[in-house]
Amino acid sequence: MVEIFLALILISLLISISGNLAVFRKASFLIASVSHSALAGVALSLLLTSLGFEQDYFLLATLFAIAFALLASLTSRFSDIDTGVAISFALSMAIAVVFLSLIRGISAKIWAFLFGEILLVTEQDLIYLTFSTILVILLFGLLYNKFIFFLFDPEGAKASGINPKLLDIILFAIIATSVVAVIRSVGAILAYSIFIAPSAIAKEFAQSVKQSLIITFGITLISLMLGISVSLIFPVSASALAALIASTLYIVVFSLRRLKK
């Protein structure tokens, strides 16, 4: 339980940073694209393992996630961010399905990466989470002011000498790394809701970026803990419950805020 609680803290930190970056960048769907890109890397690692070439999923998943995140960033320069993300999403899913269709006899492992399970976090997963969290916090902390300037005033940031293309690449890489780190816990399918819903709720109430980070962290942690608590009573996936709680809370908050206007 100590390991699980530590994992929840690390996951909440990663989601707080990356979820807010995606929301502020107006690229929320990037989370879904990156998670499915990571799934392509996972599928390749499972395929290689099934062929006798033992391969850990984390490195390949990270490479695939970052590569397709950068592809989305690159293609968005010629159109809009949604189109770039959509192209990346479609391509990565096609590759993932091709790899998965070649795998036989390890459906349980594939299922684990598709939907995740917080209660089955291993020591290896915890190491990946710790490494990714430290890396993401360092990058975000070092570039915090530039990120905020770029996200809220891209033209002003460019005029001041900030390289928007490089910053965008680092931003996408942070999001990709975060998603890969939590994919075993929350799953590729559920990653979108658990990453975006808490950040979207925070955006409704926060008066500053720091407040948004804190609120997102709190909502994520509470959703994950409630998901685990309920799953101990009923035989339902803790990850699915956490995603359901976060998404439902967003719908309630969004509805109430709109009714008051």
C-alpha positions as CSV (number, residue, x, y, z in Angstrom):
1,M,0.0,0.0,0.0
2,V,2.9,2.3,0.6
3,E,4.2,1.7,-2.9
4,I,0.7,2.3,-4.3
5,F,0.3,5.6,-2.4
6,L,3.7,6.8,-3.6
7,A,2.7,5.8,-7.1
8,L,-0.5,7.9,-6.7
9,I,1.5,10.9,-5.6
10,L,3.9,10.6,-8.6
11,I,1.0,10.1,-11.1
12,S,-0.8,13.1,-9.7
13,L,2.3,15.2,-10.1
14,L,2.8,14.2,-13.7
15,I,-0.8,14.7,-14.6
16,S,-0.9,18.1,-12.8
17,I,2.0,19.3,-15.0
18,S,1.3,17.6,-18.3
19,G,-2.5,17.9,-18.2
20,N,-2.3,21.7,-17.6
21,L,0.3,22.0,-20.4
22,A,-2.0,20.3,-22.8
23,V,-5.0,22.4,-21.8
24,F,-3.1,25.7,-21.9
25,R,-1.6,24.7,-25.3
26,K,-5.2,24.0,-26.5
27,A,-4.1,20.5,-27.5
28,S,-6.1,18.3,-25.1
29,F,-6.5,15.6,-27.6
30,L,-2.7,15.3,-27.8
31,I,-3.0,13.1,-24.6
32,A,-5.1,10.6,-26.5
33,S,-2.7,10.6,-29.4
34,V,0.4,10.2,-27.3
35,S,-1.1,7.4,-25.2
36,H,-2.0,5.4,-28.4
37,S,1.5,6.2,-29.8
38,A,3.0,4.7,-26.6
39,L,0.7,1.7,-27.2
40,A,2.4,1.2,-30.5
41,G,5.7,1.1,-28.8
42,V,4.3,-1.3,-26.2
43,A,2.9,-3.5,-29.0
44,L,6.3,-3.6,-30.7
45,S,8.0,-4.6,-27.4
46,L,5.5,-7.4,-26.9
47,L,5.9,-8.6,-30.4
48,L,9.7,-8.7,-30.1
49,T,9.3,-10.6,-26.8
50,S,7.0,-13.1,-28.4
51,L,9.6,-13.7,-31.1
52,G,12.3,-14.4,-28.4
53,F,13.8,-11.0,-28.2
54,E,13.1,-9.9,-24.7
55,Q,12.4,-6.1,-24.7
56,D,11.2,-3.9,-21.9
57,Y,8.2,-1.7,-22.9
58,F,9.3,1.6,-21.4
59,L,12.0,2.6,-23.8
60,L,10.2,1.7,-27.0
61,A,6.9,3.3,-25.7
62,T,8.7,6.5,-24.8
63,L,10.5,6.7,-28.2
64,F,7.2,6.1,-30.0
65,A,5.3,8.6,-27.9
66,I,7.9,11.3,-28.3
67,A,8.3,10.7,-32.0
68,F,4.6,10.9,-32.7
69,A,4.2,13.9,-30.4
70,L,6.9,15.7,-32.4
71,L,5.2,14.6,-35.6
72,A,2.0,16.3,-34.3
73,S,4.0,19.4,-33.5
74,L,5.6,19.4,-36.9
75,T,2.4,18.9,-38.9
76,S,0.6,21.5,-36.8
77,R,2.9,24.2,-38.2
78,F,1.4,23.6,-41.7
79,S,-2.2,23.5,-40.5
80,D,-3.7,23.6,-37.0
81,I,-2.8,21.7,-33.9
82,D,-6.0,19.5,-34.0
83,T,-5.1,18.4,-37.6
84,G,-1.5,17.6,-36.6
85,V,-2.7,15.6,-33.6
86,A,-5.3,13.7,-35.6
87,I,-2.8,12.7,-38.2
88,S,-0.4,11.5,-35.5
89,F,-3.2,9.7,-33.7
90,A,-4.3,7.8,-36.9
91,L,-0.8,6.8,-37.9
92,S,0.2,5.6,-34.5
93,M,-3.0,3.6,-34.0
94,A,-2.6,1.9,-37.4
95,I,0.9,0.9,-36.4
96,A,-0.3,-0.4,-33.0
97,V,-3.0,-2.5,-34.6
98,V,-0.5,-4.0,-37.1
99,F,1.8,-5.0,-34.3
100,L,-1.0,-6.3,-32.0
101,S,-2.4,-8.4,-34.9
102,L,0.9,-10.2,-35.1
103,I,1.0,-11.1,-31.4
104,R,-0.4,-14.4,-30.2
105,G,-1.1,-15.7,-26.7
106,I,-0.4,-12.6,-24.6
107,S,-3.8,-10.8,-24.6
108,A,-3.6,-10.3,-20.8
109,K,-0.5,-8.1,-21.2
110,I,-2.1,-6.1,-23.9
111,W,-5.3,-5.6,-21.8
112,A,-3.1,-4.3,-18.9
113,F,-1.7,-1.6,-21.1
114,L,-5.0,-0.7,-22.7
115,F,-6.9,-0.2,-19.5
116,G,-4.3,-0.2,-16.8
117,E,-4.6,-1.1,-13.1
118,I,-3.3,1.0,-10.3
119,L,-3.4,-1.8,-7.8
120,L,-0.9,-3.8,-9.9
121,V,1.9,-1.3,-9.9
122,T,5.3,-3.0,-9.7
123,E,8.6,-1.9,-8.3
124,Q,9.8,-1.4,-11.9
125,D,6.8,0.8,-12.7
126,L,7.6,2.8,-9.6
127,I,11.1,3.3,-10.8
128,Y,9.8,4.6,-14.2
129,L,7.3,6.9,-12.4
130,T,10.0,8.3,-10.2
131,F,12.5,8.9,-13.0
132,S,9.9,10.5,-15.2
133,T,8.5,12.7,-12.5
134,I,12.0,14.0,-11.6
135,L,12.7,14.7,-15.3
136,V,9.4,16.4,-15.9
137,I,9.6,18.5,-12.8
138,L,13.1,19.6,-13.6
139,L,12.3,20.6,-17.2
140,F,9.1,22.3,-16.2
141,G,10.7,24.1,-13.3
142,L,13.7,25.3,-15.4
143,L,11.4,26.5,-18.3
144,Y,8.4,27.6,-16.2
145,N,8.5,31.3,-17.1
146,K,9.2,30.7,-20.7
147,F,6.4,28.1,-20.9
148,I,3.9,30.5,-19.4
149,F,5.0,33.4,-21.6
150,F,4.8,31.1,-24.7
151,L,1.4,29.6,-23.8
152,F,-0.4,32.8,-23.0
153,D,1.4,35.2,-25.4
154,P,3.1,33.3,-28.2
155,E,3.6,36.3,-30.4
156,G,5.1,38.3,-27.5
157,A,7.3,35.3,-26.5
158,K,8.7,35.0,-30.1
159,A,9.3,38.8,-30.2
160,S,11.3,38.6,-27.0
161,G,13.7,36.0,-28.4
162,I,12.1,32.8,-27.1
163,N,12.3,30.0,-29.7
164,P,8.7,28.8,-29.9
165,K,9.5,25.7,-32.0
166,L,12.0,24.4,-29.5
167,L,9.8,25.2,-26.6
168,D,6.9,23.4,-28.3
169,I,9.1,20.3,-28.8
170,I,10.1,20.2,-25.1
171,L,6.4,20.7,-24.1
172,F,5.3,17.8,-26.3
173,A,8.2,15.7,-25.0
174,I,7.2,16.4,-21.4
175,I,3.6,15.3,-22.1
176,A,4.8,12.2,-23.9
177,T,7.1,11.1,-21.1
178,S,4.3,11.6,-18.5
179,V,1.8,9.6,-20.4
180,V,4.2,6.7,-20.9
181,A,5.1,6.7,-17.2
182,V,1.5,6.3,-16.1
183,I,0.2,4.1,-19.0
184,R,0.6,0.9,-16.9
185,S,-1.4,2.4,-14.1
186,V,-4.3,4.1,-15.9
187,G,-4.1,2.6,-19.4
188,A,-3.9,4.0,-22.9
189,I,-7.7,4.1,-23.3
190,L,-8.4,5.9,-20.0
191,A,-5.4,8.2,-20.0
192,Y,-7.2,11.0,-21.8
193,S,-9.9,11.4,-19.2
194,I,-7.7,11.2,-16.2
195,F,-5.2,13.6,-17.7
196,I,-7.6,16.2,-19.0
197,A,-10.7,16.3,-16.7
198,P,-8.8,17.4,-13.5
199,S,-7.0,20.1,-15.5
200,A,-10.2,21.3,-17.2
201,I,-11.9,21.6,-13.8
202,A,-8.9,23.5,-12.4
203,K,-9.1,25.9,-15.3
204,E,-12.7,26.8,-14.2
205,F,-11.6,27.9,-10.7
206,A,-7.9,28.8,-10.7
207,Q,-6.8,32.4,-10.6
208,S,-3.3,31.6,-11.6
209,V,-1.2,28.8,-13.2
210,K,0.1,27.7,-9.8
211,Q,-3.4,27.4,-8.4
212,S,-4.4,25.3,-11.5
213,L,-1.4,23.0,-10.8
214,I,-2.4,22.6,-7.2
215,I,-6.1,22.0,-7.9
216,T,-5.3,19.5,-10.6
217,F,-3.0,17.6,-8.3
218,G,-5.7,17.5,-5.6
219,I,-8.5,16.4,-7.9
220,T,-6.3,13.7,-9.5
221,L,-5.1,12.3,-6.2
222,I,-8.6,12.2,-4.8
223,S,-10.1,10.6,-7.9
224,L,-7.4,7.9,-7.8
225,M,-7.8,7.2,-4.1
226,L,-11.6,7.0,-4.4
227,G,-11.2,4.7,-7.4
228,I,-9.0,2.4,-5.3
229,S,-11.3,2.6,-2.3
230,V,-14.4,1.6,-4.3
231,S,-12.5,-1.1,-6.2
232,L,-11.7,-2.8,-2.8
233,I,-15.5,-3.1,-2.2
234,F,-16.7,-3.9,-5.7
235,P,-14.9,-6.0,-8.3
236,V,-14.4,-3.0,-10.7
237,S,-11.1,-1.6,-12.1
238,A,-9.7,1.1,-9.9
239,S,-8.3,2.9,-13.0
240,A,-11.7,2.9,-14.7
241,L,-13.4,4.2,-11.5
242,A,-10.8,7.0,-11.1
243,A,-11.4,8.1,-14.7
244,L,-15.1,7.9,-14.2
245,I,-15.0,10.0,-11.1
246,A,-12.8,12.7,-12.7
247,S,-14.9,12.8,-15.9
248,T,-18.2,12.9,-14.0
249,L,-16.9,15.7,-11.7
250,Y,-16.0,17.7,-14.8
251,I,-19.4,17.3,-16.3
252,V,-21.1,18.4,-13.0
253,V,-18.8,21.4,-12.6
254,F,-19.2,22.4,-16.2
255,S,-23.0,22.1,-16.0
256,L,-23.3,24.1,-12.7
257,R,-21.0,26.8,-14.0
258,R,-23.0,27.2,-17.2
259,L,-26.4,27.2,-15.3
260,K,-25.2,30.1,-13.2
261,K,-24.3,32.2,-16.2
